[in-house]
Amino acid sequence: MSGTANTSATPQYAKMKKDESFLGKLGGTLVRKKKSKEVSDLHEEGKNAINAPMLPTGTEIHPEDTLMEENAERIMVDPTSRENLKFKDLLKVLIDWINSELEEDRIIVKDLEEDCYDGQVLQKLFELSGRKLNVAEVTQSEIGQKQKLQTVLEAVNVLLRPHGWTIEWSVDSIHSKNLVAIVYLLVALAMHFQAPIRLPEHVSVQVVVIKKRDGILRTALVTKELTSTTEMMMGRFERDAFDTLLDHAPDKLNVVKTSLITFVNKHLNKLNLEVTELESQFADGVYLILLMGLLEDYFVPLYNFFLTPENFEQKVHNVAFAFELMQDGGLKKPKARPEDVVNLNLKSTLRVLYNLFTNYKNSD
């Protein structure tokens, strides 16, 4: 019996040994794979630490951002800056301005990065200058888009460079959807065309600058100032007669103001209204609206404006509405911004009233 038992136990024991041997090998393989993965992860972590030193916390570098040629540079807005309220406000103001200007072209911009990179929107904005560009309206290929951008940006730079703007944009930066470069360009165009908007002042963002040197990605956090003060930005453009008048002939300024007061009172007196201070009495837009009705001989319904505006927004609404009435009367869009008139900016108010004076001085 013992012999039989021994004979039957031998195959079972051999099977157990075989199983143990198999599990041992499997376990060894799993351990080696785990260690191999840990080594690989450690190597990758070390490579990232070397290739991206000083990377700001919270900033993600996507795989496509690392596929850069030697000496190439890429700029990304830091995530924290993207949430900055003034920066978001700046983007909204620029988008609203573009959509207002290009309404007749049936162009609607929702995202500056996605809608401006191919050159079509920038072409239409440049053509606000009255000059047309001989480029394709829509281009699908990357080569075609870059060729169009090259033509558009060359024309834009010729337009802006004489006024002291530093060229902070390029074909590559715009086409790669560099938001900072796009905003720089749009701010310069808005200022050049004296857009009737109020850009938020002192807007700065932090950007991550990625450069590839000697095969290694190097990063740095840099602050970019996108806007300064409106006065400083507008100062880059040609000064007009009112600037010269205010700076060099203040004595003649009173003569001009007296002439304009006489002109507006000639018409406002019909409603038993009288102006003595130009900058303050036109600041809420009410007199401007009533004056346009008198000059064009129509009644302006009271529901179209605020007869007794109570806050800044209502005053801006009134002045903007008065500007619309001027354009309906065949006048060009005023170069002044409604916000400047509301803020008692004398030069802006003088420009608006002088425009009316030159067009209606012979009206009864």
SEKEMAR-668490 format. One line per field, with one value per residue (C-alpha): residue in three letters; z, y, x; residue number from 1. Coordinates in steps of 0.02 Angstrom, whole numbers, plus 50000, padded with zeros to 5 digits. Example, Ala and Ser with C-alpha at 12.3 -4.5 7.8 and 13.67 -1.06 7.14 Angstrom:
resn <- [ALA,SER]
Z <- [50390,50357]
Y <- [49775,49947]
X <- [50615,50684]
resi <- [1,2]
END
This chain:
resn <- [MET,SER,GLY,THR,ALA,ASN,THR,SER,ALA,THR,PRO,GLN,TYR,ALA,LYS,MET,LYS,LYS,ASP,GLU,SER,PHE,LEU,GLY,LYS,LEU,GLY,GLY,THR,LEU,VAL,ARG,LYS,LYS,LYS,SER,LYS,GLU,VAL,SER,ASP,LEU,HIS,GLU,GLU,GLY,LYS,ASN,ALA,ILE,ASN,ALA,PRO,MET,LEU,PRO,THR,GLY,THR,GLU,ILE,HIS,PRO,GLU,ASP,THR,LEU,MET,GLU,GLU,ASN,ALA,GLU,ARG,ILE,MET,VAL,ASP,PRO,THR,SER,ARG,GLU,ASN,LEU,LYS,PHE,LYS,ASP,LEU,LEU,LYS,VAL,LEU,ILE,ASP,TRP,ILE,ASN,SER,GLU,LEU,GLU,GLU,ASP,ARG,ILE,ILE,VAL,LYS,ASP,LEU,GLU,GLU,ASP,CYS,TYR,ASP,GLY,GLN,VAL,LEU,GLN,LYS,LEU,PHE,GLU,LEU,SER,GLY,ARG,LYS,LEU,ASN,VAL,ALA,GLU,VAL,THR,GLN,SER,GLU,ILE,GLY,GLN,LYS,GLN,LYS,LEU,GLN,THR,VAL,LEU,GLU,ALA,VAL,ASN,VAL,LEU,LEU,ARG,PRO,HIS,GLY,TRP,THR,ILE,GLU,TRP,SER,VAL,ASP,SER,ILE,HIS,SER,LYS,ASN,LEU,VAL,ALA,ILE,VAL,TYR,LEU,LEU,VAL,ALA,LEU,ALA,MET,HIS,PHE,GLN,ALA,PRO,ILE,ARG,LEU,PRO,GLU,HIS,VAL,SER,VAL,GLN,VAL,VAL,VAL,ILE,LYS,LYS,ARG,ASP,GLY,ILE,LEU,ARG,THR,ALA,LEU,VAL,THR,LYS,GLU,LEU,THR,SER,THR,THR,GLU,MET,MET,MET,GLY,ARG,PHE,GLU,ARG,ASP,ALA,PHE,ASP,THR,LEU,LEU,ASP,HIS,ALA,PRO,ASP,LYS,LEU,ASN,VAL,VAL,LYS,THR,SER,LEU,ILE,THR,PHE,VAL,ASN,LYS,HIS,LEU,ASN,LYS,LEU,ASN,LEU,GLU,VAL,THR,GLU,LEU,GLU,SER,GLN,PHE,ALA,ASP,GLY,VAL,TYR,LEU,ILE,LEU,LEU,MET,GLY,LEU,LEU,GLU,ASP,TYR,PHE,VAL,PRO,LEU,TYR,ASN,PHE,PHE,LEU,THR,PRO,GLU,ASN,PHE,GLU,GLN,LYS,VAL,HIS,ASN,VAL,ALA,PHE,ALA,PHE,GLU,LEU,MET,GLN,ASP,GLY,GLY,LEU,LYS,LYS,PRO,LYS,ALA,ARG,PRO,GLU,ASP,VAL,VAL,ASN,LEU,ASN,LEU,LYS,SER,THR,LEU,ARG,VAL,LEU,TYR,ASN,LEU,PHE,THR,ASN,TYR,LYS,ASN,SER,ASP]
Z <- [50000,50043,49874,49790,49892,49846,49663,49661,49758,49642,49493,49613,49696,49525,49471,49628,49597,49417,49471,49601,49470,49348,49479,49531,49354,49329,49490,49440,49272,49353,49476,49335,49233,49384,49418,49234,49234,49392,49311,49153,49252,49351,49191,49114,49272,49270,49086,49115,49261,49151,48994,49080,49225,49324,49246,49338,49449,49367,49191,49076,48928,48801,48690,48537,48634,48652,48467,48430,48316,48384,48437,48418,48544,48601,48716,48819,48934,49114,49170,49317,49201,49089,49236,49272,49262,49176,49045,49014,49001,48873,48767,48774,48726,48576,48519,48533,48433,48294,48280,48274,48137,48032,48050,47867,47816,47918,48017,48197,48311,48467,48509,48464,48454,48343,48235,48200,48159,47974,47926,47865,48014,48017,47830,47856,48003,47901,47760,47881,47828,47657,47571,47494,47495,47346,47442,47439,47549,47622,47622,47694,47677,47803,47665,47593,47764,47803,47634,47665,47841,47771,47652,47785,47920,47802,47763,47947,47998,47868,47941,48124,48128,48094,48253,48366,48393,48433,48320,48445,48319,48170,48043,48147,48313,48244,48146,48297,48393,48512,48608,48673,48496,48433,48575,48548,48365,48398,48531,48410,48272,48390,48446,48267,48208,48366,48401,48502,48644,48814,48833,49013,49066,49139,49085,49108,49093,49140,48999,48996,48868,48807,48709,48639,48656,48628,48621,48793,48829,48941,49016,49098,49168,49093,49123,48966,48975,48849,48884,48973,48992,48853,48844,48822,48690,48595,48606,48477,48343,48250,48353,48282,48285,48457,48533,48462,48518,48697,48710,48619,48602,48755,48726,48560,48640,48724,48554,48485,48638,48624,48440,48479,48625,48513,48382,48499,48592,48428,48413,48595,48637,48534,48678,48809,48846,48861,48871,48966,48995,48847,48934,49077,48997,48853,48963,48992,48807,48828,48747,48605,48565,48573,48468,48332,48329,48306,48172,48072,48111,48195,48368,48461,48558,48743,48759,48651,48783,48967,48994,49170,49168,49340,49311,49196,49088,49052,49004,48888,48810,48776,48697,48591,48533,48486,48383,48293,48252,48181,48068,48015,47966,47848,47963,47986,48146,48279,48320,48503,48617,48709,48872,48844,48824,48982,49074,49035,48911,48835,48673,48638,48667,48559,48417,48420,48426,48297,48179,48201,48179,48013,47945,48013,48037,47902,47970,48043]
Y <- [50000,50113,50080,50120,50281,50335,50299,50402,50547,50571,50646,50759,50821,50850,50948,51057,51093,51136,51255,51337,51357,51436,51557,51601,51643,51738,51833,51871,51934,52046,52114,52149,52235,52340,52388,52423,52539,52627,52653,52716,52835,52895,52921,53018,53124,53159,53203,53324,53403,53431,53483,53600,53685,53818,53771,53873,53774,53730,53753,53604,53575,53468,53345,53458,53598,53494,53454,53609,53641,53703,53888,53888,53982,53960,54070,54017,54121,54062,53981,54101,54252,54180,54196,54376,54482,54630,54514,54431,54603,54656,54502,54537,54720,54673,54537,54655,54788,54666,54600,54776,54830,54673,54652,54695,54559,54435,54388,54335,54312,54208,54159,54267,54120,54014,54152,54266,54149,54122,54307,54334,54438,54536,54572,54644,54750,54820,54865,54984,55099,55111,55008,54840,54691,54574,54410,54259,54276,54101,53986,53811,53755,53804,53872,53977,54045,54094,54178,54277,54322,54381,54501,54562,54589,54679,54802,54818,54851,54989,55064,55055,55069,55258,55285,55205,55034,54897,54749,54613,54493,54388,54267,54118,54186,54233,54070,53967,54051,54147,54243,54375,54419,54424,54540,54655,54673,54701,54833,54926,54920,54975,55123,55166,55171,55263,55131,55194,55076,55088,54967,54919,55002,54923,54745,54627,54439,54313,54202,54044,54063,53896,53896,53752,53773,53633,53507,53558,53646,53797,53890,54058,54156,54331,54474,54556,54725,54724,54897,55052,55207,55262,55429,55348,55227,55362,55470,55358,55429,55593,55740,55844,56028,56017,55943,56087,56211,56148,56137,56292,56414,56403,56583,56534,56387,56504,56579,56406,56361,56524,56490,56314,56373,56504,56370,56244,56374,56440,56273,56219,56385,56324,56203,56336,56253,56341,56281,56373,56230,56118,55976,55952,55987,55864,55727,55633,55633,55710,55878,55789,55685,55836,55938,55804,55802,55991,55990,55853,55918,55765,55716,55585,55468,55475,55285,55280,55361,55406,55582,55586,55459,55398,55307,55293,55154,55254,55407,55303,55231,55408,55470,55312,55335,55516,55451,55333,55479,55573,55428,55414,55597,55558,55606,55493,55394,55511,55474,55508,55368,55388,55348,55494,55617,55549,55565,55752,55738,55912,55864,55725,55837,55974,55852,55794,55969,56038,55898,55953,56136,56106,56010,56114,56290,56358,56271,56378]
X <- [50000,50141,50217,50055,50040,50214,50182,50021,50101,50246,50149,50049,50209,50288,50133,50142,50325,50285,50145,50257,50391,50266,50195,50372,50418,50255,50283,50461,50402,50271,50399,50521,50386,50335,50514,50541,50388,50449,50618,50535,50424,50573,50671,50526,50509,50694,50690,50546,50637,50789,50696,50573,50661,50568,50400,50266,50149,49984,50049,50030,50143,50054,50148,50130,50215,50373,50386,50487,50632,50798,50792,50603,50496,50318,50213,50062,49954,49970,49804,49789,49799,49664,49545,49594,49436,49520,49596,49427,49348,49479,49443,49256,49276,49385,49264,49115,49208,49255,49078,49009,49130,49112,48924,48894,49019,48917,49071,49042,49192,49171,49349,49500,49621,49510,49437,49586,49728,49691,49695,49517,49458,49621,49602,49429,49487,49632,49512,49423,49564,49482,49617,49577,49695,49711,49700,49587,49434,49446,49597,49596,49777,49908,50022,49881,49834,50012,50033,49874,49932,50098,50010,49889,50021,50139,49999,49952,50132,50148,49989,50043,50233,50239,50139,50266,50188,50312,50274,50234,50160,50216,50144,50198,50135,49964,49944,49995,49851,49964,49830,49951,50010,49831,49776,49927,49878,49693,49727,49840,49708,49570,49673,49723,49544,49494,49363,49214,49256,49336,49480,49516,49679,49836,49795,49943,49957,50089,50145,50249,50388,50455,50619,50718,50906,51033,50893,50828,50663,50687,50540,50517,50371,50360,50237,50164,50078,49935,49863,49924,49816,49699,49788,49958,49896,49804,49960,50042,49930,49931,49879,49738,49695,49615,49774,49874,49743,49743,49932,49990,49846,49734,49683,49604,49517,49393,49353,49313,49208,49111,49073,49013,48906,48825,48791,48710,48608,48538,48448,48423,48341,48193,48161,48198,48366,48533,48713,48850,48975,49013,49105,48981,48812,48836,48910,48746,48700,48527,48570,48661,48506,48389,48510,48513,48323,48320,48455,48369,48194,48118,48055,48155,48038,48077,48079,48236,48347,48360,48293,48365,48509,48557,48720,48871,48796,48639,48741,48850,48691,48628,48790,48805,48625,48664,48811,48692,48577,48726,48769,48587,48601,48744,48888,49039,49052,49125,49306,49272,49212,49047,49138,49258,49115,49033,49199,49202,49346,49346,49437,49313,49164,49239,49270,49089,49016,49136,49083,48903,48951,49039,48889,48745,48816,48699,48544,48407]
resi <- [1,2,3,4,5,6,7,8,9,10,11,12,13,14,15,16,17,18,19,20,21,22,23,24,25,26,27,28,29,30,31,32,33,34,35,36,37,38,39,40,41,42,43,44,45,46,47,48,49,50,51,52,53,54,55,56,57,58,59,60,61,62,63,64,65,66,67,68,69,70,71,72,73,74,75,76,77,78,79,80,81,82,83,84,85,86,87,88,89,90,91,92,93,94,95,96,97,98,99,100,101,102,103,104,105,106,107,108,109,110,111,112,113,114,115,116,117,118,119,120,121,122,123,124,125,126,127,128,129,130,131,132,133,134,135,136,137,138,139,140,141,142,143,144,145,146,147,148,149,150,151,152,153,154,155,156,157,158,159,160,161,162,163,164,165,166,167,168,169,170,171,172,173,174,175,176,177,178,179,180,181,182,183,184,185,186,187,188,189,190,191,192,193,194,195,196,197,198,199,200,201,202,203,204,205,206,207,208,209,210,211,212,213,214,215,216,217,218,219,220,221,222,223,224,225,226,227,228,229,230,231,232,233,234,235,236,237,238,239,240,241,242,243,244,245,246,247,248,249,250,251,252,253,254,255,256,257,258,259,260,261,262,263,264,265,266,267,268,269,270,271,272,273,274,275,276,277,278,279,280,281,282,283,284,285,286,287,288,289,290,291,292,293,294,295,296,297,298,299,300,301,302,303,304,305,306,307,308,309,310,311,312,313,314,315,316,317,318,319,320,321,322,323,324,325,326,327,328,329,330,331,332,333,334,335,336,337,338,339,340,341,342,343,344,345,346,347,348,349,350,351,352,353,354,355,356,357,358,359,360,361,362,363,364]
END
